[in-house]
């Protein structure tokens, strides 16, 4: 990606994060960049294309941190899962307005279905990588790692949506809910893996 596109994405993230995707215009982004609207359209023919790259940029950054957490697994699955949940919670706090937008029907019609599916698959792959490490270390016993990875991601995401329903419907974001979501996700994580922990190296 060239430097100009990176600059556009950086500026777009700031405005999208404050006003949301739907209430931000390409003209406003061009003004923030101090370029003409025509110049902006040279790089992004429409807002949908820009939204796609914004989501990719945020997800890519988050994924790099998640992979680092997984690579740092030290025979304590619960601590590592909690670290992943806390990392995700920090990103949700930072981009809460965008997080709510991901769950709106209008964004699913912007040819972003494949993008969101790709993010979902990557989440599952990351959890599977961590569970594989935990199984190989002898810390846990899981009969079906694919099912376990999928279920964990679906439960965690489902809890996030459940707690955000009011904000999604009203369009009034309340970032304070993130702590409640994180606590709920941690409780579910303990419940899911209760009885599966074989040993824990202190």
Beta strands, then each sheet from edge to edge (+ up, - down):
end
